[in-house]
Amino acid sequence: MIKLLGDLPEQPIIALSGGVDSMAVADFISNSRSVRCAFFHHGTMASQKAFEFLMPYCQKRGWPLALGRISSPRGKVESPEEFWRNQRYNWLNTLGEGVITAHHLDDCVETYLWSMMHGTAKTIPYRRNKVIRPFLLTPKIELVEWAHRHDIPWVEDDSNKDLQYTRNYVRHELVPRALHVNPGLHKVVARKVEEYNDSIDINI
């Protein structure tokens, strides 16, 4: 079941990547609200493939699609992941209130494990400036199943399998091992997400 954290904005802007998570989220929200979409182009072949998929799809659905691009060179101390993430959020925050990303419970599990190995276990916050993440309590499998049930297409980013990126290594190598030790890890992290967000006003 898709479980929401907080309230959806009346005029949402969905950050689309072309992947199954954001495509399912956009379709889910479009059942109750008119949506606008936003895509950030990282300047890679994968981004171009995603954009060429999204542009006609959004036109077909009647979803306006805003396009952002890299605006400055990468700093020497930034990893590619950090650079792309910072550029993407800087742009998303220029779009106004109500920007929604498709971060889900599996993302929180990955962040929890990664941050725990660096000394302090953390989860993903509901809000980052003007960007909100209402799907943090929803397991990825629920979004995948939504896409299948509603015939929602998506594109796969082959870079998601590249283990040189820390996030991918955590996802493909560490999470399965952690689940072998504790199959209830998603429930543990979901409680952490709820505890953290109960301590703040997520509707500010």
N, C-alpha and C positions, 0 to 999 in steps of 0.2 A: 504494500500500500504506500502511495506517495504521501508523505507526512510533511506538513509545512511548519516552519519556525517563523513566528510573527505573521503579519498581514501582508498580502500582496498589494503593491501600489495600484492606484486606479489607472495610471498611464505608464505601464511598464515598458522598459527598454531592455530587450534580451540580448545579452552578449553571446553571440553565436560563434562557434568554432567550426561547425560542420560535423562535429563528432556526435555520437549517439546521445550523450548527456544533454547538451544544449539543444539539440533538435527535439528531444522528448520534452524538455522543459518548455520550449517555445510553443509546442503543440498543446501541451497541458494548459498553459496559461491562456492560450488563444481561445479556449472553450468558454472563458468567462470574461475576457477583456480584449479590447483591440490592442495589438502589440506593435511596437517598432523594434527593429533589430539593429545590432551593431557588430561589425566584424573588424578585427584588427589584423592587418597584413604584416607579418614578421619579415617579409622580404625573402622568404624561402620558397622552394618549389612546392613544398607541402601547403604553404599558405595560398599560393596561386591556385593549386588544385582545389582547395576548399572554397576559395572565392568564386571560381568558375562554376562550382556546384551550387553555392548559395545564391548567387545573383539571380539566375532564372527561377530557382525554387521560391525565393522570397517574392519575386514578381508574380508568380503563379498564385501564391497565397495572399497577395495584397499586403505584404508586410514591407514597409519602408526599410531600407537597409543603408545605414551609415557606414562609411569606410574610413578607418584610421591607418596610419603608416608610421614607420620608424622616423623619428624627428631629430635624432642626434646620434653621434657615434658612440660605440660602447666604451666605457671606461676600463682602464687596465685592471682594476680590482674586481670588476663584475664578471661573474660567469655568464655564459649565454642565457641560461635560465633566468638569472636575476635581471639581466638587461631586458629581455623580452617582457618579463612580468612587470617591471617598473614602467617601461614604455607603454604597455597595454593599459595599466591602471591610470597612468597620467592622462591618457587620452579618454578613457571611459569616464573619468571624473569631470571632463569638460562637457559631457552630454547632459548634465543636469541630474535631478533626483530621480530615483526609481530605476536605476540600472541594476539588472539582475544577472548574476552568474549562476552556472549550473553546478557549483561545488556541492558534493553530496557526502554521505556518511563514509564511504570508502576513502575519499580524499582526507577526511578527518583522521581516519585510522592511520593512513600513511604519514600524515603530519605529526601525529602523536608519537609514532615509533621513531621517526627521524629526529624529532626534537628531544625525545627521551634520551637518545644516544648522545646528545649534546649537552645533557645535564639537567634540562627542565622540560618535562612533558607538557606540551601545549596542544590546543586544538585550533581549528580555524574560526576566527571571530565572525559573527553574523554580519558586521558592517566594516567596510574599509572606505572611509570618507563617504562619498555618495553612492558607492556600490554596496549592494546587499546580497546575502546568500541565504535565501529562504529554504533551501532544500538540504541543509546540513544533516537532517535526521533521516533522510531517505537513502536507503542502500542503492548502489548503482544498479543492481539487478532489477529493481523496480522500474527504473528509467528505461533499461533495455527492454523489459517486457512491455512497457507502454508503447515503445516504438514499434515492436513487433505486432502488438494488437491493433495498432492504428495505421499500420503500413507507412510509417515514417521513414524516409530514406536518410542515410548519413554517409559520410566518407571516413575512411580510416586513415589516420596519420601514421605512416610507417616509422616516423621518428619516435613514436611512443614505445617502440620495442628496443630502442637503442640504449643499452645499459651503461653507456658512458655518462648519461644524464642521471644525476642522483635520484630524482623522483622516480624514474623508471626502474632503477636498481631496487629501491625500497619496495615499489609496487610488485615487481615480478619475482624478487628473490627473498626479501625479508618478510613481507606480509604473509605469504603462504606458510613460512616456518613459524611465525608467531601464532597463526591460526591453528597450527598443529599442536602447539603447546596450550593455547587457550582458544577453543572454538567459539567462545562467547565474547571475543574481543570487541566485536561491533557494538554489543550491548554495553560493554564497559565504557567505550568511547562516547556512545550516545548519551550516557549519563553525564559524562564530563562536559559535553556540549550543552546539555540542558542546565547543568549547574553553573557553568560560566555565564550563559546568557540570562539566567534568572537573576544574576547579580548586577546586571546592567539594564538600562531601558533601551531595548532594541528598536523601539519605534521613534527614537529622537530624530 
